[in-house]
Amino acid sequence: MQVRKAVITAAAPNQNRLPLQQLVDANGDEKTALQLIIEETVLAGVEEICLVIRPGDHAAYQSAAGSHLGSLRFFEQPGPLGYADAISRAKDFVGDEPFLHLVGDHLYVSADEIPCAKQLVSIASEFECCVSAVQSTRENNLPYFGIVSGPNVPRRQRLYEIQRVVEKPTPTFAEQELVTPGLRVGHYLGFFGMHVLTGEVMPLIDRLLTDSQSAGPSQKKPTLSDAAALLPSRGRYLAYEIQGSRYNLGIKYGLLKAQLAIGLSGIDREQILAEMIDLLSHRLEAQTAS
């Protein structure tokens, strides 16, 4: 299974400006978060990228894309219609092909030489099915992520057969229903912010959107987790625990944490550590003096 296309969603009202933020990459070069996300997909072998954005953001995203602009196509989500609706905007772009999906408010730092998205695409190509990247997630972070559970795939490390998917469960529900053997107590398999999805996910999303519209405006807007929860009944659906970390730019100090993680993985690591020690030292001296 060859994954040639990627869909990046960045249309949520509280998300759309995050990919435009400026950071410094592991090589010391200034780049936007969007450039870093696009580079993640390109290193995974992706050739064409669809960006789902809000109306009015086109020019800003064109500018933030840098040298990758030629490989991008833009689709607009006309209003805050939800996560599933955002992905459905790329339906004509992906057609029946498998595609890599990333969210626009996460950055990724690999723990080895293979980029996170490339790790995921490799697993999807091997097993030829939908695969979601996951990471061991502490209980206090449950409000930010979809959570999956299921047994290990025999003779494979960090690979799981997904049986259940729940969007942002409560700690009580997670403890009762979503425990995965082998994880530390109070930890769960949380979505990493990237997935390889096959063409069968789009009809599921369409069905959820139709049902939601029929139920009226008070109905909760469908999410990707709602569609993913239906995948185990349609065929094999795997979760792969990525060797790396995700950084949610949309949470408190998220941008700072992402920048520190990227910097400490790159060529300026010693300089950053020295400056952090210097800063802490000055703070301690000031506290002592007062």
ZADO-1210 file (C-alpha; in nm, 4 decimals, padded with zeros to 6 digits):
<atoms>
<atom x="00.0000" y="00.0000" z="00.0000" code="MET" pos="1"/>
<atom x="00.1563" y="00.3254" z="-00.1144" code="GLN" pos="2"/>
<atom x="00.0631" y="00.6445" z="00.0713" code="VAL" pos="3"/>
<atom x="00.1063" y="00.9330" z="-00.1731" code="ARG" pos="4"/>
<atom x="-00.1358" y="01.1875" z="-00.0279" code="LYS" pos="5"/>
<atom x="-00.1740" y="01.3700" z="00.3020" code="ALA" pos="6"/>
<atom x="-00.4524" y="01.5743" z="00.4579" code="VAL" pos="7"/>
<atom x="-00.3685" y="01.8373" z="00.7197" code="ILE" pos="8"/>
<atom x="-00.6625" y="01.9926" z="00.9063" code="THR" pos="9"/>
<atom x="-00.6220" y="02.3453" z="01.0423" code="ALA" pos="10"/>
<atom x="-00.9701" y="02.4982" z="01.0294" code="ALA" pos="11"/>
<atom x="-01.0798" y="02.4873" z="01.3946" code="ALA" pos="12"/>
<atom x="-01.1389" y="02.8372" z="01.5364" code="PRO" pos="13"/>
<atom x="-00.8924" y="02.7803" z="01.8202" code="ASN" pos="14"/>
<atom x="-00.6397" y="02.6048" z="01.5966" code="GLN" pos="15"/>
<atom x="-00.6087" y="02.7937" z="01.2715" code="ASN" pos="16"/>
<atom x="-00.3368" y="03.0428" z="01.3726" code="ARG" pos="17"/>
<atom x="-00.1102" y="02.7866" z="01.5422" code="LEU" pos="18"/>
<atom x="00.0501" y="02.6480" z="01.2211" code="PRO" pos="19"/>
<atom x="00.1575" y="03.0031" z="01.1355" code="LEU" pos="20"/>
<atom x="00.3742" y="03.0398" z="01.4464" code="GLN" pos="21"/>
<atom x="00.7488" y="03.0794" z="01.3990" code="GLN" pos="22"/>
<atom x="00.9920" y="02.8302" z="01.5542" code="LEU" pos="23"/>
<atom x="01.3528" y="02.7191" z="01.5150" code="VAL" pos="24"/>
<atom x="01.4063" y="02.3674" z="01.3780" code="ASP" pos="25"/>
<atom x="01.6617" y="02.1076" z="01.4877" code="ALA" pos="26"/>
<atom x="01.9166" y="02.2496" z="01.2424" code="ASN" pos="27"/>
<atom x="01.8826" y="02.6011" z="01.3829" code="GLY" pos="28"/>
<atom x="01.6753" y="02.7378" z="01.0931" code="ASP" pos="29"/>
<atom x="01.3684" y="02.9543" z="01.1483" code="GLU" pos="30"/>
<atom x="01.0528" y="02.7940" z="01.0112" code="LYS" pos="31"/>
<atom x="00.6807" y="02.8082" z="01.0671" code="THR" pos="32"/>
<atom x="00.5038" y="02.5246" z="01.2426" code="ALA" pos="33"/>
<atom x="00.3296" y="02.4603" z="00.9106" code="LEU" pos="34"/>
<atom x="00.6628" y="02.4063" z="00.7358" code="GLN" pos="35"/>
<atom x="00.7644" y="02.1556" z="01.0032" code="LEU" pos="36"/>
<atom x="00.4362" y="01.9657" z="00.9656" code="ILE" pos="37"/>
<atom x="00.4679" y="01.9604" z="00.5867" code="ILE" pos="38"/>
<atom x="00.8273" y="01.8376" z="00.6095" code="GLU" pos="39"/>
<atom x="00.7076" y="01.5553" z="00.8360" code="GLU" pos="40"/>
<atom x="00.4714" y="01.4375" z="00.5606" code="THR" pos="41"/>
<atom x="00.7249" y="01.4773" z="00.2798" code="VAL" pos="42"/>
<atom x="00.9831" y="01.2685" z="00.4677" code="LEU" pos="43"/>
<atom x="00.7199" y="00.9937" z="00.4863" code="ALA" pos="44"/>
<atom x="00.7061" y="00.9773" z="00.1065" code="GLY" pos="45"/>
<atom x="00.3979" y="01.1929" z="00.0514" code="VAL" pos="46"/>
<atom x="00.3780" y="01.3677" z="-00.2856" code="GLU" pos="47"/>
<atom x="00.0550" y="01.5709" z="-00.2626" code="GLU" pos="48"/>
<atom x="-00.0805" y="01.7563" z="00.0400" code="ILE" pos="49"/>
<atom x="-00.4260" y="01.8971" z="00.1087" code="CYS" pos="50"/>
<atom x="-00.4685" y="02.1707" z="00.3690" code="LEU" pos="51"/>
<atom x="-00.8165" y="02.2231" z="00.5132" code="VAL" pos="52"/>
<atom x="-00.8348" y="02.5835" z="00.6340" code="ILE" pos="53"/>
<atom x="-01.0809" y="02.8528" z="00.7377" code="ARG" pos="54"/>
<atom x="-01.2092" y="03.1103" z="00.4867" code="PRO" pos="55"/>
<atom x="-00.9754" y="03.4083" z="00.4785" code="GLY" pos="56"/>
<atom x="-00.6644" y="03.2125" z="00.5824" code="ASP" pos="57"/>
<atom x="-00.5478" y="03.1258" z="00.2309" code="HIS" pos="58"/>
<atom x="-00.2912" y="03.4051" z="00.1917" code="ALA" pos="59"/>
<atom x="-00.1414" y="03.3527" z="00.5377" code="ALA" pos="60"/>
<atom x="-00.1001" y="02.9802" z="00.4781" code="TYR" pos="61"/>
<atom x="00.0505" y="03.0327" z="00.1354" code="GLN" pos="62"/>
<atom x="00.3096" y="03.2603" z="00.2923" code="SER" pos="63"/>
<atom x="00.3761" y="03.0201" z="00.5823" code="ALA" pos="64"/>
<atom x="00.4256" y="02.7166" z="00.3546" code="ALA" pos="65"/>
<atom x="00.7636" y="02.8371" z="00.2291" code="GLY" pos="66"/>
<atom x="00.9240" y="02.6283" z="-00.0464" code="SER" pos="67"/>
<atom x="00.6550" y="02.3581" z="-00.0232" code="HIS" pos="68"/>
<atom x="00.3751" y="02.5718" z="-00.1657" code="LEU" pos="69"/>
<atom x="00.3841" y="02.3963" z="-00.5052" code="GLY" pos="70"/>
<atom x="00.2815" y="02.0602" z="-00.3563" code="SER" pos="71"/>
<atom x="-00.0192" y="02.2000" z="-00.1658" code="LEU" pos="72"/>
<atom x="-00.3885" y="02.2210" z="-00.2421" code="ARG" pos="73"/>
<atom x="-00.6234" y="02.4233" z="-00.0248" code="PHE" pos="74"/>
<atom x="-00.9808" y="02.3396" z="00.0717" code="PHE" pos="75"/>
<atom x="-01.1952" y="02.5613" z="00.2931" code="GLU" pos="76"/>
<atom x="-01.4287" y="02.4556" z="00.5716" code="GLN" pos="77"/>
<atom x="-01.6907" y="02.7331" z="00.5668" code="PRO" pos="78"/>
<atom x="-01.7646" y="02.7281" z="00.9388" code="GLY" pos="79"/>
<atom x="-01.6950" y="02.5470" z="01.2693" code="PRO" pos="80"/>
<atom x="-01.8634" y="02.2270" z="01.1536" code="LEU" pos="81"/>
<atom x="-01.6414" y="01.9823" z="01.3394" code="GLY" pos="82"/>
<atom x="-01.3437" y="01.7556" z="01.2894" code="TYR" pos="83"/>
<atom x="-01.5158" y="01.4901" z="01.0774" code="ALA" pos="84"/>
<atom x="-01.6560" y="01.7560" z="00.8468" code="ASP" pos="85"/>
<atom x="-01.3079" y="01.9059" z="00.8043" code="ALA" pos="86"/>
<atom x="-01.1687" y="01.5735" z="00.6825" code="ILE" pos="87"/>
<atom x="-01.4666" y="01.5249" z="00.4512" code="SER" pos="88"/>
<atom x="-01.3644" y="01.8443" z="00.2678" code="ARG" pos="89"/>
<atom x="-01.0717" y="01.6452" z="00.1261" code="ALA" pos="90"/>
<atom x="-01.2918" y="01.3648" z="-00.0095" code="LYS" pos="91"/>
<atom x="-01.2421" y="01.4514" z="-00.3757" code="ASP" pos="92"/>
<atom x="-00.8704" y="01.5040" z="-00.3179" code="PHE" pos="93"/>
<atom x="-00.8039" y="01.1584" z="-00.1695" code="VAL" pos="94"/>
<atom x="-01.0552" y="00.9620" z="-00.3797" code="GLY" pos="95"/>
<atom x="-01.0162" y="00.5914" z="-00.3041" code="ASP" pos="96"/>
<atom x="-00.6482" y="00.6175" z="-00.2079" code="GLU" pos="97"/>
<atom x="-00.5042" y="00.5687" z="00.1407" code="PRO" pos="98"/>
<atom x="-00.3840" y="00.8944" z="00.2918" code="PHE" pos="99"/>
<atom x="-00.1782" y="01.0242" z="00.5802" code="LEU" pos="100"/>
<atom x="-00.3687" y="01.2582" z="00.8090" code="HIS" pos="101"/>
<atom x="-00.2096" y="01.5043" z="01.0500" code="LEU" pos="102"/>
<atom x="-00.3615" y="01.7768" z="01.2651" code="VAL" pos="103"/>
<atom x="-00.2311" y="02.1269" z="01.2212" code="GLY" pos="104"/>
<atom x="-00.1796" y="02.2041" z="01.5906" code="ASP" pos="105"/>
<atom x="00.0698" y="01.9251" z="01.6734" code="HIS" pos="106"/>
<atom x="00.4440" y="01.8981" z="01.6162" code="LEU" pos="107"/>
<atom x="00.6403" y="01.5741" z="01.6361" code="TYR" pos="108"/>
<atom x="00.9895" y="01.4828" z="01.7539" code="VAL" pos="109"/>
<atom x="01.1182" y="01.1348" z="01.6731" code="SER" pos="110"/>
<atom x="01.3160" y="00.9375" z="01.9291" code="ALA" pos="111"/>
<atom x="01.5334" y="00.7849" z="01.6553" code="ASP" pos="112"/>
<atom x="01.6483" y="00.8665" z="01.3026" code="GLU" pos="113"/>
<atom x="01.3150" y="00.7722" z="01.1401" code="ILE" pos="114"/>
<atom x="01.0575" y="01.0558" z="01.1419" code="PRO" pos="115"/>
<atom x="00.7315" y="00.9800" z="01.3226" code="CYS" pos="116"/>
<atom x="00.5105" y="00.9894" z="01.0125" code="ALA" pos="117"/>
<atom x="00.7493" y="00.7631" z="00.8228" code="LYS" pos="118"/>
<atom x="00.7296" y="00.5079" z="01.1070" code="GLN" pos="119"/>
<atom x="00.3512" y="00.5097" z="01.0771" code="LEU" pos="120"/>
<atom x="00.3424" y="00.4861" z="00.6975" code="VAL" pos="121"/>
<atom x="00.5820" y="00.1902" z="00.7113" code="SER" pos="122"/>
<atom x="00.3446" y="-00.0027" z="00.9410" code="ILE" pos="123"/>
<atom x="00.0412" y="00.0836" z="00.7254" code="ALA" pos="124"/>
<atom x="00.2228" y="-00.0310" z="00.4107" code="SER" pos="125"/>
<atom x="00.3217" y="-00.3582" z="00.5767" code="GLU" pos="126"/>
<atom x="-00.0258" y="-00.4481" z="00.7070" code="PHE" pos="127"/>
<atom x="-00.2292" y="-00.2704" z="00.4355" code="GLU" pos="128"/>
<atom x="-00.4953" y="-00.1322" z="00.6695" code="CYS" pos="129"/>
<atom x="-00.5860" y="00.1773" z="00.8674" code="CYS" pos="130"/>
<atom x="-00.3304" y="00.2553" z="01.1372" code="VAL" pos="131"/>
<atom x="-00.3466" y="00.5294" z="01.3980" code="SER" pos="132"/>
<atom x="-00.0360" y="00.6530" z="01.5741" code="ALA" pos="133"/>
<atom x="-00.0690" y="00.6506" z="01.9524" code="VAL" pos="134"/>
<atom x="00.1363" y="00.7472" z="02.2541" code="GLN" pos="135"/>
<atom x="00.1166" y="00.6475" z="02.6184" code="SER" pos="136"/>
<atom x="-00.0909" y="00.9313" z="02.7641" code="THR" pos="137"/>
<atom x="-00.1290" y="01.0274" z="03.1275" code="ARG" pos="138"/>
<atom x="-00.4733" y="01.0362" z="03.2837" code="GLU" pos="139"/>
<atom x="-00.4620" y="01.4157" z="03.3293" code="ASN" pos="140"/>
<atom x="-00.4335" y="01.4582" z="02.9506" code="ASN" pos="141"/>
<atom x="-00.7473" y="01.2560" z="02.8663" code="LEU" pos="142"/>
<atom x="-00.9501" y="01.5754" z="02.7928" code="PRO" pos="143"/>
<atom x="-00.7258" y="01.6490" z="02.4929" code="TYR" pos="144"/>
<atom x="-00.7152" y="01.3182" z="02.3018" code="PHE" pos="145"/>
<atom x="-00.9085" y="01.0290" z="02.1597" code="GLY" pos="146"/>
<atom x="-00.8197" y="00.7074" z="02.3460" code="ILE" pos="147"/>
<atom x="-00.7998" y="00.3549" z="02.2032" code="VAL" pos="148"/>
<atom x="-00.7688" y="00.0130" z="02.3618" code="SER" pos="149"/>
<atom x="-00.7012" y="-00.3400" z="02.2438" code="GLY" pos="150"/>
<atom x="-00.4569" y="-00.6305" z="02.2715" code="PRO" pos="151"/>
<atom x="-00.1015" y="-00.6439" z="02.1419" code="ASN" pos="152"/>
<atom x="-00.0411" y="-00.7876" z="01.7970" code="VAL" pos="153"/>
<atom x="00.1435" y="-01.1173" z="01.8597" code="PRO" pos="154"/>
<atom x="00.5222" y="-01.0999" z="01.8207" code="ARG" pos="155"/>
<atom x="00.5166" y="-00.7272" z="01.7462" code="ARG" pos="156"/>
<atom x="00.6229" y="-00.4558" z="01.9880" code="GLN" pos="157"/>
<atom x="00.4168" y="-00.1365" z="02.0242" code="ARG" pos="158"/>
<atom x="00.1483" y="-00.2612" z="01.7826" code="LEU" pos="159"/>
<atom x="-00.2132" y="-00.3126" z="01.8921" code="TYR" pos="160"/>
<atom x="-00.5404" y="-00.4404" z="01.7463" code="GLU" pos="161"/>
<atom x="-00.7864" y="-00.1592" z="01.8117" code="ILE" pos="162"/>
<atom x="-01.1145" y="-00.2734" z="01.9626" code="GLN" pos="163"/>
<atom x="-01.2476" y="00.0510" z="02.1057" code="ARG" pos="164"/>
<atom x="-01.2098" y="00.4235" z="02.0338" code="VAL" pos="165"/>
<atom x="-01.3488" y="00.6899" z="02.2673" code="VAL" pos="166"/>
<atom x="-01.3087" y="01.0647" z="02.2236" code="GLU" pos="167"/>
<atom x="-01.1845" y="01.2421" z="02.5386" code="LYS" pos="168"/>
<atom x="-01.3130" y="00.9919" z="02.7972" code="PRO" pos="169"/>
<atom x="-01.3444" y="01.0707" z="03.1651" code="THR" pos="170"/>
<atom x="-01.0801" y="00.9179" z="03.3943" code="PRO" pos="171"/>
<atom x="-01.3428" y="00.6928" z="03.5515" code="THR" pos="172"/>
<atom x="-01.4607" y="00.5581" z="03.2160" code="PHE" pos="173"/>
<atom x="-01.1034" y="00.5098" z="03.0946" code="ALA" pos="174"/>
<atom x="-01.0098" y="00.3172" z="03.4081" code="GLU" pos="175"/>
<atom x="-01.3109" y="00.0884" z="03.3700" code="GLN" pos="176"/>
<atom x="-01.3173" y="00.0397" z="02.9928" code="GLU" pos="177"/>
<atom x="-00.9957" y="00.1462" z="02.8184" code="LEU" pos="178"/>
<atom x="-00.7042" y="-00.0092" z="03.0065" code="VAL" pos="179"/>
<atom x="-00.4381" y="-00.1567" z="02.7761" code="THR" pos="180"/>
<atom x="-00.2252" y="-00.4390" z="02.9205" code="PRO" pos="181"/>
<atom x="00.1402" y="-00.3459" z="02.9556" code="GLY" pos="182"/>
<atom x="00.0928" y="00.0274" z="03.0146" code="LEU" pos="183"/>
<atom x="00.1668" y="00.1895" z="03.3489" code="ARG" pos="184"/>
<atom x="-00.1241" y="00.2500" z="03.5829" code="VAL" pos="185"/>
<atom x="-00.3021" y="00.5722" z="03.4899" code="GLY" pos="186"/>
<atom x="-00.1692" y="00.5675" z="03.1308" code="HIS" pos="187"/>
<atom x="-00.3717" y="00.5037" z="02.8143" code="TYR" pos="188"/>
<atom x="-00.3115" y="00.4846" z="02.4400" code="LEU" pos="189"/>
<atom x="-00.3931" y="00.8344" z="02.3195" code="GLY" pos="190"/>
<atom x="-00.4080" y="00.9463" z="01.9580" code="PHE" pos="191"/>
<atom x="-00.0777" y="01.0949" z="01.8445" code="PHE" pos="192"/>
<atom x="-00.2321" y="01.3374" z="01.5951" code="GLY" pos="193"/>
<atom x="-00.1515" y="01.1343" z="01.2831" code="MET" pos="194"/>
<atom x="-00.3259" y="00.8467" z="01.1066" code="HIS" pos="195"/>
<atom x="-00.3029" y="00.6479" z="00.7855" code="VAL" pos="196"/>
<atom x="-00.6596" y="00.5998" z="00.6675" code="LEU" pos="197"/>
<atom x="-00.7929" y="00.4044" z="00.3730" code="THR" pos="198"/>
<atom x="-01.0711" y="00.5125" z="00.1380" code="GLY" pos="199"/>
<atom x="-01.3355" y="00.3352" z="00.3447" code="GLU" pos="200"/>
<atom x="-01.3212" y="00.6030" z="00.6158" code="VAL" pos="201"/>
<atom x="-01.4867" y="00.8685" z="00.3964" code="MET" pos="202"/>
<atom x="-01.8223" y="00.6817" z="00.3603" code="PRO" pos="203"/>
<atom x="-01.8252" y="00.6367" z="00.7385" code="LEU" pos="204"/>
<atom x="-01.7718" y="01.0092" z="00.7878" code="ILE" pos="205"/>
<atom x="-02.0433" y="01.0881" z="00.5319" code="ASP" pos="206"/>
<atom x="-02.2866" y="00.8665" z="00.7209" code="ARG" pos="207"/>
<atom x="-02.2065" y="01.0309" z="01.0523" code="LEU" pos="208"/>
<atom x="-02.2497" y="01.3777" z="00.9031" code="LEU" pos="209"/>
<atom x="-02.5839" y="01.2830" z="00.7486" code="THR" pos="210"/>
<atom x="-02.7080" y="01.1379" z="01.0782" code="ASP" pos="211"/>
<atom x="-02.5906" y="01.4481" z="01.2635" code="SER" pos="212"/>
<atom x="-02.7723" y="01.6816" z="01.0254" code="GLN" pos="213"/>
<atom x="-03.0900" y="01.4766" z="01.0545" code="SER" pos="214"/>
<atom x="-03.0736" y="01.4984" z="01.4338" code="ALA" pos="215"/>
<atom x="-03.0768" y="01.8791" z="01.4257" code="GLY" pos="216"/>
<atom x="-02.8423" y="02.1636" z="01.5329" code="PRO" pos="217"/>
<atom x="-02.8280" y="02.0501" z="01.8962" code="SER" pos="218"/>
<atom x="-02.6552" y="01.7266" z="01.7952" code="GLN" pos="219"/>
<atom x="-02.2862" y="01.7038" z="01.8849" code="LYS" pos="220"/>
<atom x="-02.0680" y="01.7480" z="01.5768" code="LYS" pos="221"/>
<atom x="-01.9014" y="01.4195" z="01.4693" code="PRO" pos="222"/>
<atom x="-01.5288" y="01.3780" z="01.5233" code="THR" pos="223"/>
<atom x="-01.2702" y="01.1568" z="01.3590" code="LEU" pos="224"/>
<atom x="-01.2874" y="00.9365" z="01.6695" code="SER" pos="225"/>
<atom x="-01.6547" y="00.8707" z="01.5949" code="ASP" pos="226"/>
<atom x="-01.5615" y="00.7408" z="01.2497" code="ALA" pos="227"/>
<atom x="-01.2588" y="00.5523" z="01.3834" code="ALA" pos="228"/>
<atom x="-01.4814" y="00.3778" z="01.6387" code="ALA" pos="229"/>
<atom x="-01.6651" y="00.2137" z="01.3462" code="LEU" pos="230"/>
<atom x="-01.3504" y="00.0888" z="01.1716" code="LEU" pos="231"/>
<atom x="-01.2942" y="-00.2294" z="01.3822" code="PRO" pos="232"/>
<atom x="-01.6283" y="-00.3647" z="01.2602" code="SER" pos="233"/>
<atom x="-01.5232" y="-00.3067" z="00.8971" code="ARG" pos="234"/>
<atom x="-01.1839" y="-00.4738" z="00.8983" code="GLY" pos="235"/>
<atom x="-00.8460" y="-00.4635" z="01.0618" code="ARG" pos="236"/>
<atom x="-00.7568" y="-00.1408" z="01.2395" code="TYR" pos="237"/>
<atom x="-00.4239" y="-00.1058" z="01.4181" code="LEU" pos="238"/>
<atom x="-00.2606" y="00.1343" z="01.6617" code="ALA" pos="239"/>
<atom x="00.1151" y="00.1865" z="01.6551" code="TYR" pos="240"/>
<atom x="00.2963" y="00.3372" z="01.9503" code="GLU" pos="241"/>
<atom x="00.5336" y="00.5795" z="01.7821" code="ILE" pos="242"/>
<atom x="00.8955" y="00.6069" z="01.8910" code="GLN" pos="243"/>
<atom x="00.8781" y="00.9771" z="01.9517" code="GLY" pos="244"/>
<atom x="00.6652" y="01.2455" z="02.1126" code="SER" pos="245"/>
<atom x="00.3809" y="01.4725" z="02.0063" code="ARG" pos="246"/>
<atom x="00.3468" y="01.8314" z="02.1224" code="TYR" pos="247"/>
<atom x="00.0048" y="01.9929" z="02.1244" code="ASN" pos="248"/>
<atom x="00.0548" y="02.3600" z="02.0402" code="LEU" pos="249"/>
<atom x="-00.2967" y="02.4443" z="02.1522" code="GLY" pos="250"/>
<atom x="-00.2549" y="02.3751" z="02.5241" code="ILE" pos="251"/>
<atom x="-00.0978" y="02.5995" z="02.7864" code="LYS" pos="252"/>
<atom x="00.2757" y="02.6389" z="02.7169" code="TYR" pos="253"/>
<atom x="00.2340" y="02.4004" z="02.4237" code="GLY" pos="254"/>
<atom x="00.4380" y="02.6136" z="02.1859" code="LEU" pos="255"/>
<atom x="00.7136" y="02.6554" z="02.4449" code="LEU" pos="256"/>
<atom x="00.7295" y="02.2802" z="02.5143" code="LYS" pos="257"/>
<atom x="00.7433" y="02.2038" z="02.1425" code="ALA" pos="258"/>
<atom x="01.0234" y="02.4524" z="02.0831" code="GLN" pos="259"/>
<atom x="01.2268" y="02.3183" z="02.3739" code="LEU" pos="260"/>
<atom x="01.1815" y="01.9583" z="02.2562" code="ALA" pos="261"/>
<atom x="01.2854" y="02.0449" z="01.9012" code="ILE" pos="262"/>
<atom x="01.5805" y="02.2513" z="02.0198" code="GLY" pos="263"/>
<atom x="01.7058" y="01.9837" z="02.2586" code="LEU" pos="264"/>
<atom x="01.6969" y="01.7290" z="01.9747" code="SER" pos="265"/>
<atom x="01.9084" y="01.9452" z="01.7452" code="GLY" pos="266"/>
<atom x="02.2469" y="02.1058" z="01.6942" code="ILE" pos="267"/>
<atom x="02.1925" y="02.3820" z="01.9531" code="ASP" pos="268"/>
<atom x="02.1232" y="02.1417" z="02.2396" code="ARG" pos="269"/>
<atom x="02.4299" y="02.2361" z="02.4474" code="GLU" pos="270"/>
<atom x="02.3655" y="02.6087" z="02.4045" code="GLN" pos="271"/>
<atom x="01.9998" y="02.5710" z="02.5082" code="ILE" pos="272"/>
<atom x="02.0913" y="02.3655" z="02.8155" code="LEU" pos="273"/>
<atom x="02.3558" y="02.6210" z="02.9161" code="ALA" pos="274"/>
<atom x="02.1091" y="02.9080" z="02.8809" code="GLU" pos="275"/>
<atom x="01.8431" y="02.7230" z="03.0806" code="MET" pos="276"/>
<atom x="02.0922" y="02.6556" z="03.3611" code="ILE" pos="277"/>
<atom x="02.2003" y="03.0207" z="03.3514" code="ASP" pos="278"/>
<atom x="01.8391" y="03.1367" z="03.3720" code="LEU" pos="279"/>
<atom x="01.7630" y="02.9083" z="03.6669" code="LEU" pos="280"/>
<atom x="02.0800" y="03.0194" z="03.8410" code="SER" pos="281"/>
<atom x="01.9853" y="03.3863" z="03.8098" code="HIS" pos="282"/>
<atom x="01.6366" y="03.3110" z="03.9410" code="ARG" pos="283"/>
<atom x="01.7771" y="03.1306" z="04.2452" code="LEU" pos="284"/>
<atom x="02.0225" y="03.4153" z="04.3140" code="GLU" pos="285"/>
<atom x="01.7402" y="03.6692" z="04.2947" code="ALA" pos="286"/>
<atom x="01.5242" y="03.4658" z="04.5353" code="GLN" pos="287"/>
<atom x="01.8129" y="03.4267" z="04.7776" code="THR" pos="288"/>
<atom x="01.8906" y="03.7985" z="04.7669" code="ALA" pos="289"/>
<atom x="01.5282" y="03.8887" z="04.8434" code="SER" pos="290"/>
</atoms>
